[in-house]
């Protein structure tokens, strides 16, 4: 009997998570276990090769091909049919906002599910309309909705149902994605899984929930995800997701800058960067890279500082920073953030405490089998989906 020849009851909680980022695509088979840590049975990751000049259509084609190859690999390994296939989207595959619905009447009203659903439906339609105008021909579809806070008459109401009030404020996290992109993902995955089993989620909410729940000593923090093409930032205050921002400079920016300055190919630029980062470059190449690295660090930090200012709205900024990045780049960006000289001395109470959400940090919160690796993005997704989603196995 094979290692995965389990009883029907044990198979019933089998799920797959596919992580679609902007520099790579990952996949994991995991078992959600009520009341205990998830078990990651198998994991795989494939790089999305960057282009010297970014082209979204080529980028999307490469990403979707990698996604389908990972799905095929998982199916061929014979784990059995999963009850759910979760696709977790990072930027630029989704757009998210924290939105507040304000509702008031001259006379008291009773807060009800019907009232909330009606207001939320209108807010989603409004957000869709705004995004449709912004992205013109792109029709948007909601992929995730989370209630962050409900306040009645100005006071937070943990249990608002059937309470009377004259003023209501609902703070929501809403994530949307292009209908065209989602359809292409579903069509590709439907060759391997039942289309009805495919569910979408955002990496923004997954990372926030995991950082909040697993590191409870930090109720206020900045959350940063440094992807291949985009850097996403979110601010958390009093355990609530308050603001979000992003800037179009990710890790691939480094390689493109080096390639352009040295008239090199992207693979050559990546090799030179890693030699420089690890202190293994020769004297000549290090001397050539020094001014380039100084310039690109300055450009990334400038965008980082501007985004922090947009998040703060004249409020103090948390000094704790949780961040995710590809394993090979985590140390580089950690040192870059720690060395930021402006905001951590003007808008924070103390110097930045930078905590990478990498495999070593997250591994204690999951049971990682022999055929799985402590991939931080997949671990975050597995922990989030196991702990917070209502998965009825």
N, C-alpha and C positions, 0 to 999 in steps of 0.2 A: 504493500500500500504506500503511495507517494506521500510526501510531506504535506501536500495540500489536499489530500483525500479526506476531508473532514465531513462531519455529519451535516445534515441539512441545516440544523439550528446554528452551527458554527459558520456556515457559508452565508447565512442570511444577512450578516452585517458587513459583508465585503463591499468595499467601495474603491473607486479610482479617482485620483485627483490629477489634473493636467494643469501645469503652471505655464501660462503664456506670457513671457516677458518681452523685453525689447533687445536682449542680447542672447537669449537662449530659451529653450522650451524644455520643461521637465515633466516627468510623469512618475506617479507612485501608486502602488496597490497597498491599501491599508485596511485595517479592521477597526471599526469604531466600537469601543467597549464602554458600556454604561457604567459610570462610577469609577473608571480607571483610565489610565493613559492609552492613547491609540497605539496600535501595533503597526509599524510600517514594515511590510513584508518584502517589497521590492521597489527599487527606484532607478531611474535612468534620466540622463540629461543630454541634450544635443545643442550645440552652439548654432546661433544664427549668424552666418558669416556677414560682417558689415561690408557695405559698398563704400568706395572712396568718396563718391558723391551720393548722398542719401537720396533714394527714390522710394516713395512709400509703396508704390505698386510692386516693385521688386522685393521690397522688404516684407510685405504682406505675403507674397507668393512663397518666399523662403520660409517664413514662420509657419504658414499653414502646412507646407510640405513636411517640416520637422514635426509638427503636431501629429500629423497622420502617421508618420513613420514610428513615432513613439507609441501611438495607439496600437499599431500593427504589432510592434514588438511585445507589448503587454499581452495582447490576445494570443499570440503564438506561444507564449510561455504557459498557457493552460491553467490559469488561476480559477477559471470558471466565470460565469456571468455575474457581474457586479450588480448590486441593487441600485446604485447611483454612480453617475460619472460627473464629477464636478470639474468645471473649467474655471480656473481662477485667473482673472485678467488683470495685468498690470498696465501702466501707461506704456504706449499711447492707445491701448485697445479699449479703454473706457474713459468716461468723463464723470467726475463726481462732484457733488456740492453739498454743503451743510446749509439747509434752508429752514427758515422759521415761518410758520403759519400763524398769523394773528387773527383772532376772531373775537368779536365782542357784540353785546346786545344791551339795550337799555334796561331790559328786565332779565331776571335770572333764567338760565337754561340748564338743562341736565346733560352732563358729559356722557355720551354713549358711543358704542362701537359704530353705529350707523353715522353719527355726526362726524366722528374721526375719519371714517372711511371716505365719506363724501368730500371732506376738506382735503384729504391726502390725494384723492383722485384728481381734484382740480389743480393741486400744486404740481403733481406729476405732469399733467397736460400742459401747464404753464412752462415748466422746465423743458419739456419736449419741444414746445413751440420756440422757445429761446434758442435751443441748440439747433433746431432745424433752420432757423434764420442764419445762425452763425456759420453752420457747415453747409448751407444752401441745399444741395441735392440729397444730402445724407439724412435719411429717416432714422430716428433714434428709438431704441427700445429699452425700457427699464430692466435692469438685471438684478438690482439689490435695493432694498428699502429697510432702513433701521430707525426705530424711534430712539432718539437720544434723551429727550427730556420733555415732560409735559408740565406746564405751570398753569394754575387756576388762580385768578385774581392776584397775579404777581408772585405766587408761592409755588415752589416745586411740589407736585402731587405724585408721589410714587404709586398710589392706587386711585386714579381719578374716576374710575367707572361709577356712575350714578351720583357723583357729587355735583352740587349746584354752584354756578358761578356766573359772573357777567363778562369776564375776560378769560380768554384761553390763548396760550402760546404753545405751539408744538414745534420742537426742533427735530429735524429729520436729516438723516444721511441718505442721499439718493444717488445711485450710480446708473449710468446709461451707457449703451454702446451702439455702434452703427448696426442697423438692421442688416445691411449687406454683409458686414464682417461676421455677425452672428450666424447668418444663414449659411455662409461658406464653411464656418466651423462645424455647424450641425450636419451639413451635407457630407463633409469629409469624415466625421466621426460616425455617422450613421452607417458607414460601410463596415463598421466593427462593433457598434453598440446600438441598442434600441434608442431611437431618437427621443422617445419620451423619458428616458432615464437621464438625459443630459441636462444639467443645471449650471447656471452661471453665477459667479460671485466676483467680488473685487478684492485685489490684494490689499488695497488701502484699509478696508474694514478688517480683514483678517489680521494684518500686522498690528493695527490699533488694539483689537480685542485681546490678542495674545500678549502684547507688551503690558497692557493694563491689568490683565488677570494674573499673569505669571510674576510680575514684578510690582507687587502691591505697595511696596515702600515708596514708590515714585508715583504720586497721584498727578503730577504735572510734568510733562516732557514734550520734546520735539521728536517727531518721527520722520525719518528720512529714508527714502528708497532711491538708490543711485542705479538706475537702469542703463542699458546701452545707449539709448537715445534721449531719455528724459530723466530729470531728477524731481521726485515728488516730495513735498514736505507737508506735514500736518502738525498742528499745535493742540495739545491736550491740557486742559485745565480742570482741576477737581474731578478727574477721571472722565471728563466729557470731551469728545472730539469737537473743537471749537471752530478752527479755521483750517483751510487747505490751500496750498499754492504749488506751482510747478514751474520749472524753467527747462527749455529745450537743449540742455547741455548735459549729456550723460558720459559714460565711460568711453564710448567710441569717439567722442570729441578729442580725447587725448591722442588716440592713434591717428586720426585724420590730421590734426595739427602737426604732429611729428612728420607724417608722410608728406604733407604739403611743403613744410619748411626744408626738408632734406631731399625732396624729389624721390621719395622711396615708395615702395608698395606698402599696403596695409600690413601684410604679414611681417615685412622687414621692420616697419615702425613698431609693431607690437613686440617683436624680439628685442629691439633696441631699448624700448621702455622698460621691459622686465629686467634686462641686464642692468640698466641704470638704477632702477628701484631697489634691486637686491645688492647693489654695490659691486657687480661683477663686470661692468663695462670697462673697456680699455681707456687709457688716458685721453686719446684723441676723440673717441665717440662721446665720452663723458663731457669733454669740453664743448663739443658741438651741441649737446643736449641741454646743458645748463641754462642758457638764455631762453631756449624754447620752453623748458619746463617752468621757468620762472614766469613767463608770459601766460602759459595756459593755466597755471595755478591761480594767477591773479584774475583771469577771466572767470574761472569757475567760482572763486570766492566772491567776486563782485556780484554775480547772479545769486549766490547763496545769501549774501548780505541784503540784497534788495528784496528777496523773498521773505527773509526774516522780518524785515521792516513792514512788509505787506501783511504778515501774519499778526504782528504785534498790535497794530492800531493804537499805538501809544501806551500799550500795557506792557508790563514786565514780561520777559521771555523766560521760560523754564531753562535751567542750566543743564538738565539731564537730556541727553540726546541718544535715542535708540536708532540705529541705522542698519540697513541691509544693502549689500553689494555683492558682486561676484567674489568668490573666495580669494582670487589672486589680487584683487584690488582693494580689499577691505582695509588692510593696514595702511595703504597709501592715503585713502580718503580719511581714515581716522586721524592720522597725523595732520592732514590738511585742515580738518575742522578744528582740531585742538589748537592749531596755530593761528586761527582767525583772531584778529587783533581788535576789532571794533565792538561788535555787539556783546561779546562776553564780558566787556568791561563797562558797558554803558546801559544795557537793557536787562542784564541778569544780575542776580544777587551774588554769584560766584562764578568761577571759571567753568567752562563746559566740562561736564562729565560724559565722555563719549563711550557708549556701550554698543559694540557690534552684536547684532542678532545673528550669530553664526552657529555652526553645528555644535560646538562645544558648549555654548550657552543654552541651546535649546534641547540638546540630546537627553537631559534628565527628565524631560516632560513627555517622552515617547519611548516605546519599546521598539528598538531598531533591530530588525532581523539581519542575518548574515548577508543576504542578497540586497540589502538596502544600505544607502550611505547617509550620513548626517547632513543632507542638503538643506540649508536654512530655509529656502523658499518653500520647499515641499513639507518640511517639518512645521512651519508656521501654518500652512494650509491644512495639514492633517489635524493639528491640535485645534485650530479654529473650528473646522467642520465637525470634529468629534464633540467639542465642548458646547458649541453655541447654536448649531443648526438643528432644527427639528427633523431629524432623519428617522422615519418610521420604518424600521427593518422588520 
